[in-house]
């Protein structure tokens, strides 16, 4: 990285900001305050690196989903962006999460497998990985008689949110809980705040599988801000906890394929590289020019300085992982910023006491 990189980053940042600030004023003058947004054809959309084939999963059927066997009587369902799983037993079906984007296709997938294997298609239990609506918004489709299981904090948050599509769990636990249905065993555990305050580890030891949602996404980098996670140190520690379990198959809750232990290790390395580069950037990028330039406009100085640090730290990670992890060029910068802020604020790196 050359010594001119921070200045270059700052210039590009200021250019982007000027365009963004000017755009609403231009639109208002041209067509009024309620002008329709420009179509994709009218807007110069950015180009991104191709998605590596290793990031892609199986093709979807005509109804927009794929259902496949994980191991024995454990199956997974995906719409290419979200994932759920289900376990068929002699006493009914245990469903793990209910993403609304899959919606009624969840029952269709269960019906398909049940018909092929001559087992019950009735969902009797629904395990919540955490409280977020994008993973639970189809829970209400399975009625009021389904037994819902989740962390105690999941129940508290869902009662607070009062969302009819996500009934609060009936059975809750704080640290560990073993669910037994139809001779099958599912171990649930909470290991602290990570992606959310209530994210749990769902381990099926008899099926060599771990389900951990919104942490490592097989073949892909995390979406904005490390999957919009609440606790960055907890998020960064979660893969090591996941790898401490014995498993072969990994259900991540997102995108089009199952994961492996190698996928989780690769995710660890990606995030560790971001953290290493952030520490280097904090020690390299001089904040002085930004505070001299903007004077009493403190927030302008802070923003442009942190943007420069972020760009400096993110650039080599983007270069290293483009073609290895899908969307490395799309979301690395936003995740680098939250790692930067966590290293500064949670770990105290770069803090100086006034003499």
C-alpha positions as CSV (number, residue, x, y, z in Angstrom):
1,X,0.0,0.0,0.0
2,X,1.5,3.3,-1.0
3,X,1.8,6.3,1.3
4,X,-0.7,8.2,-0.9
5,X,-3.5,5.7,-0.4
6,X,-5.2,7.6,2.5
7,X,-5.3,10.9,0.5
8,X,-6.6,9.0,-2.5
9,X,-9.3,7.4,-0.4
10,X,-10.3,10.7,1.1
11,X,-10.6,12.3,-2.4
12,X,-12.8,9.4,-3.6
13,X,-14.9,9.6,-0.5
14,X,-15.4,13.3,-0.8
15,X,-16.4,12.9,-4.5
16,X,-19.0,10.2,-3.5
17,X,-20.3,12.4,-0.8
18,X,-20.7,15.4,-3.0
19,X,-22.7,13.4,-5.6
20,X,-24.9,11.9,-2.9
21,X,-25.6,15.3,-1.3
22,X,-26.3,17.0,-4.6
23,X,-28.6,14.3,-6.0
24,X,-31.7,15.1,-4.0
25,X,-31.5,18.8,-4.7
26,X,-31.1,18.2,-8.5
27,X,-34.1,15.8,-8.4
28,X,-36.2,18.2,-6.5
29,X,-35.5,21.1,-9.0
30,X,-36.1,18.8,-12.0
31,X,-39.2,17.0,-11.0
32,X,-40.5,18.0,-7.6
33,X,-40.0,16.5,-4.1
34,X,-41.9,13.3,-4.9
35,X,-40.2,12.4,-8.2
36,X,-40.2,8.7,-9.0
37,X,-36.8,7.0,-8.4
38,X,-34.6,6.4,-11.4
39,X,-34.9,3.0,-13.0
40,X,-31.9,0.7,-13.3
41,X,-31.6,1.5,-16.9
42,X,-31.3,5.2,-16.1
43,X,-28.7,4.7,-13.3
44,X,-25.1,3.6,-13.8
45,X,-25.0,0.6,-11.6
46,X,-21.6,-0.7,-10.4
47,X,-20.0,-3.9,-11.7
48,X,-18.8,-6.5,-9.3
49,X,-16.5,-9.5,-9.5
50,X,-18.1,-12.8,-10.8
51,X,-19.4,-15.2,-8.1
52,X,-17.0,-18.2,-7.8
53,X,-18.7,-21.4,-8.8
54,X,-17.7,-22.8,-5.3
55,X,-20.2,-20.4,-3.7
56,X,-23.2,-21.7,-5.6
57,X,-25.6,-24.5,-4.5
58,X,-28.0,-26.8,-6.3
59,X,-30.6,-25.5,-8.8
60,X,-34.0,-24.6,-7.5
61,X,-37.2,-26.4,-8.7
62,X,-40.1,-24.7,-10.5
63,X,-41.6,-23.7,-7.1
64,X,-38.4,-21.9,-6.2
65,X,-36.8,-24.1,-3.6
66,X,-34.4,-27.0,-3.2
67,X,-34.7,-29.7,-0.6
68,X,-32.0,-32.2,0.0
69,X,-30.8,-34.8,2.5
70,X,-28.1,-33.7,5.0
71,X,-27.7,-37.1,6.7
72,X,-30.2,-39.9,7.3
73,X,-33.6,-38.3,8.3
74,X,-32.2,-34.7,8.5
75,X,-33.0,-32.4,5.5
76,X,-32.3,-28.9,4.5
77,X,-34.3,-26.4,2.4
78,X,-33.1,-23.3,0.5
79,X,-34.4,-20.7,-1.8
80,X,-30.9,-19.7,-2.8
81,X,-30.7,-17.0,-0.2
82,X,-32.2,-18.4,3.0
83,X,-32.0,-21.8,4.6
84,X,-34.0,-23.9,7.0
85,X,-33.8,-27.6,8.0
86,X,-36.1,-30.3,9.3
87,X,-35.9,-33.7,11.0
88,X,-38.4,-36.4,10.3
89,X,-39.2,-38.7,13.2
90,X,-41.8,-41.3,14.1
91,X,-43.7,-38.7,16.2
92,X,-43.7,-35.9,13.6
93,X,-41.4,-33.3,12.1
94,X,-39.0,-31.0,13.9
95,X,-38.5,-27.8,11.9
96,X,-35.5,-25.5,12.4
97,X,-36.3,-21.9,11.6
98,X,-39.0,-20.7,9.2
99,X,-37.7,-17.9,6.9
100,X,-40.6,-16.0,5.2
101,X,-38.7,-15.9,1.9
102,X,-39.2,-19.7,1.8
103,X,-42.6,-19.5,3.3
104,X,-45.2,-22.1,2.2
105,X,-42.4,-23.9,0.3
106,X,-41.3,-25.2,3.7
107,X,-44.4,-27.4,4.0
108,X,-44.1,-28.3,0.3
109,X,-40.6,-29.5,0.9
110,X,-41.6,-31.5,4.0
111,X,-44.6,-33.0,2.1
112,X,-42.2,-34.0,-0.7
113,X,-39.8,-35.9,1.6
114,X,-42.6,-37.4,3.7
115,X,-44.4,-38.8,0.7
116,X,-41.2,-40.3,-0.7
117,X,-40.3,-41.9,2.6
118,X,-43.7,-42.8,4.0
119,X,-43.4,-40.7,7.2
120,X,-45.5,-38.1,8.8
121,X,-45.5,-34.6,7.3
122,X,-46.9,-32.9,10.4
123,X,-44.6,-30.3,12.0
124,X,-44.8,-30.8,15.8
125,X,-41.8,-28.8,17.0
126,X,-40.2,-25.6,15.7
127,X,-36.7,-24.6,16.9
128,X,-35.8,-20.9,16.7
129,X,-32.1,-20.1,16.0
130,X,-32.7,-16.5,17.2
131,X,-35.5,-13.9,17.1
132,X,-34.9,-12.1,13.8
133,X,-37.9,-11.9,11.5
134,X,-36.0,-12.9,8.3
135,X,-35.5,-16.3,9.8
136,X,-38.8,-16.7,11.7
137,X,-41.4,-14.7,9.8
138,X,-43.1,-17.9,8.5
139,X,-43.5,-19.5,12.0
140,X,-47.2,-18.6,12.2
141,X,-47.9,-20.8,9.2
142,X,-47.5,-23.8,11.4
143,X,-50.3,-22.9,13.7
144,X,-50.8,-22.6,17.4
145,X,-50.3,-26.3,18.4
146,X,-46.7,-26.5,17.3
147,X,-44.3,-26.6,20.2
148,X,-41.8,-23.8,19.7
149,X,-38.4,-23.9,21.4
150,X,-35.8,-21.1,21.8
151,X,-33.6,-19.2,24.1
152,X,-35.1,-17.3,27.0
153,X,-33.9,-14.0,25.5
154,X,-35.7,-15.0,22.2
155,X,-39.0,-15.2,24.1
156,X,-38.4,-11.9,25.8
157,X,-37.6,-10.1,22.5
158,X,-40.5,-11.6,20.6
159,X,-42.9,-10.7,23.4
160,X,-41.5,-7.2,23.2
161,X,-41.8,-7.0,19.4
162,X,-45.4,-8.4,19.4
163,X,-45.2,-9.8,15.8
164,X,-48.0,-12.2,15.1
165,X,-45.9,-13.9,12.5
166,X,-43.3,-15.0,15.1
167,X,-45.1,-16.5,18.2
168,X,-42.9,-16.5,21.2
169,X,-41.3,-19.9,22.1
170,X,-43.2,-22.1,24.5
171,X,-40.1,-23.9,25.9
172,X,-37.1,-21.8,26.7
173,X,-33.6,-22.3,28.2
174,X,-30.7,-20.2,29.3
175,X,-27.5,-22.2,28.6
176,X,-28.3,-25.7,27.4
177,X,-31.3,-27.8,26.5
178,X,-31.7,-31.2,24.9
179,X,-34.8,-31.7,22.8
180,X,-35.9,-35.3,22.3
181,X,-38.6,-36.1,19.7
182,X,-39.4,-39.5,18.3
183,X,-36.2,-41.1,19.4
184,X,-34.1,-38.3,18.0
185,X,-31.8,-36.0,20.1
186,X,-31.1,-32.3,19.4
187,X,-28.7,-30.4,21.6
188,X,-29.3,-26.6,21.9
189,X,-26.8,-24.3,23.5
190,X,-26.1,-20.6,24.1
191,X,-22.5,-19.5,24.2
192,X,-23.0,-15.7,24.7
193,X,-23.9,-12.8,22.5
194,X,-22.6,-13.0,18.9
195,X,-24.7,-12.1,15.9
196,X,-27.6,-11.4,18.3
197,X,-28.1,-11.6,22.0
198,X,-30.0,-14.9,21.6
199,X,-28.2,-16.8,18.8
200,X,-28.0,-20.5,19.7
201,X,-25.9,-23.5,18.5
202,X,-28.1,-26.3,17.2
203,X,-26.1,-29.6,17.3
204,X,-27.4,-32.9,15.9
205,X,-24.7,-35.3,17.0
206,X,-26.4,-38.3,15.5
207,X,-26.5,-36.5,12.1
208,X,-23.0,-35.0,12.3
209,X,-24.5,-31.6,11.8
210,X,-24.3,-28.1,13.4
211,X,-26.7,-25.3,12.5
212,X,-25.4,-21.8,13.4
213,X,-27.2,-19.0,11.7
214,X,-25.8,-15.7,10.5
215,X,-22.1,-16.4,11.4
216,X,-20.1,-18.0,8.6
217,X,-21.8,-18.1,5.2
218,X,-20.3,-20.9,3.1
219,X,-18.6,-19.6,0.0
220,X,-19.6,-15.9,0.8
221,X,-18.4,-13.0,2.9
222,X,-20.8,-11.7,5.5
223,X,-23.4,-9.1,4.4
224,X,-23.2,-5.5,5.8
225,X,-21.3,-5.0,9.1
226,X,-20.4,-8.7,9.6
227,X,-24.0,-9.8,9.1
228,X,-25.4,-6.8,11.0
229,X,-24.1,-8.4,14.2
230,X,-24.7,-6.9,17.7
231,X,-21.5,-8.1,19.4
232,X,-18.4,-8.0,17.1
233,X,-16.0,-9.7,19.6
234,X,-18.6,-12.3,20.2
235,X,-19.2,-12.8,16.5
236,X,-15.5,-13.2,15.9
237,X,-15.2,-15.8,18.6
238,X,-18.2,-17.8,17.4
239,X,-16.4,-19.8,14.7
240,X,-13.9,-21.2,17.2
241,X,-16.8,-22.3,19.4
242,X,-18.5,-23.9,16.4
243,X,-15.4,-25.8,15.5
244,X,-15.1,-27.1,19.0
245,X,-18.2,-29.3,18.3
246,X,-17.9,-32.5,16.4
247,X,-19.7,-32.2,13.0
248,X,-19.3,-32.6,9.3
249,X,-22.3,-30.7,7.9
250,X,-22.9,-27.0,8.5
251,X,-26.3,-25.2,8.1
252,X,-25.6,-21.4,8.0
253,X,-29.2,-20.1,7.5
254,X,-28.1,-18.3,4.3
255,X,-27.4,-18.8,0.6
256,X,-27.4,-21.8,-1.6
257,X,-25.3,-24.6,-0.2
258,X,-24.4,-26.5,2.9
259,X,-21.1,-25.7,4.6
260,X,-18.1,-27.7,5.8
261,X,-15.5,-27.2,8.5
262,X,-13.2,-25.8,5.8
263,X,-15.8,-23.1,5.1
264,X,-15.8,-22.0,8.7
265,X,-12.0,-21.9,8.9
266,X,-11.9,-19.8,5.7
267,X,-14.4,-17.4,7.3
268,X,-12.2,-17.2,10.4
269,X,-9.2,-16.3,8.2
270,X,-11.1,-13.7,6.3
271,X,-12.2,-11.9,9.5
272,X,-8.8,-12.3,11.1
273,X,-7.2,-10.7,8.1
274,X,-9.6,-7.7,8.4
275,X,-8.6,-7.3,12.0
276,X,-4.9,-7.5,11.3
277,X,-5.1,-4.9,8.6
278,X,-7.2,-2.6,10.8
279,X,-4.5,-2.6,13.4
280,X,-1.9,-1.8,10.8
281,X,-4.0,1.0,9.4
282,X,-4.6,2.5,12.8
283,X,-0.8,2.7,13.2
284,X,-0.2,4.0,9.7
285,X,-2.9,6.5,8.7
286,X,-2.1,9.9,10.2
287,X,-5.3,11.6,11.5
288,X,-3.7,15.1,11.6
289,X,-4.5,16.2,8.0
290,X,-8.2,15.5,8.5
291,X,-8.5,17.5,11.7
292,X,-6.5,20.3,10.3
293,X,-8.6,20.4,7.1
294,X,-12.0,20.4,8.9
295,X,-11.2,22.4,12.0
296,X,-14.3,22.8,14.2
297,X,-16.3,20.4,12.1
298,X,-15.2,17.5,14.2
299,X,-17.6,14.9,12.7
300,X,-16.3,15.7,9.2
301,X,-12.7,15.1,10.4
302,X,-13.7,11.9,12.2
303,X,-15.6,10.5,9.2
304,X,-13.0,11.2,6.6
305,X,-10.2,9.8,8.9
306,X,-12.1,6.6,9.7
307,X,-13.1,6.2,6.0
308,X,-9.4,6.4,5.1
309,X,-8.4,3.9,7.8
310,X,-11.2,1.6,6.5
311,X,-10.2,1.9,2.9
312,X,-6.5,1.2,3.8
313,X,-7.4,-1.9,5.8
314,X,-10.0,-3.3,3.4
315,X,-8.2,-3.0,0.1
316,X,-5.7,-5.9,0.6
317,X,-8.5,-8.1,2.0
318,X,-10.6,-7.4,-1.1
319,X,-7.7,-8.3,-3.3
320,X,-6.9,-11.5,-1.4
321,X,-10.4,-12.9,-1.3
322,X,-12.0,-11.8,-4.6
323,X,-12.5,-15.0,-6.5
324,X,-12.3,-17.0,-3.3
325,X,-15.3,-15.7,-1.3
326,X,-18.2,-14.3,-3.2
327,X,-19.0,-10.6,-2.8
328,X,-15.6,-9.9,-1.2
329,X,-15.6,-6.7,-3.3
330,X,-19.2,-5.8,-2.2
331,X,-19.2,-6.0,1.6
332,X,-15.7,-6.1,2.9
333,X,-15.5,-2.3,3.4
334,X,-18.6,-2.2,5.6
335,X,-17.4,-5.1,7.7
336,X,-14.0,-3.5,8.0
337,X,-15.6,-0.4,9.5
338,X,-17.4,-2.3,12.3
339,X,-14.2,-4.3,13.0
340,X,-12.3,-1.0,13.2
341,X,-14.8,0.5,15.6
342,X,-14.8,-2.7,17.7
343,X,-11.0,-2.7,17.9
344,X,-11.1,1.0,18.9
345,X,-14.0,0.9,21.3
346,X,-14.2,-2.7,22.6
347,X,-10.5,-3.4,22.8
348,X,-9.2,0.2,23.3
349,X,-6.6,0.0,20.5
350,X,-5.5,3.5,19.5
351,X,-7.0,5.3,22.6
352,X,-4.7,7.9,24.0
353,X,-4.9,9.6,27.4
354,X,-4.4,13.3,27.3
355,X,-1.3,14.3,29.2
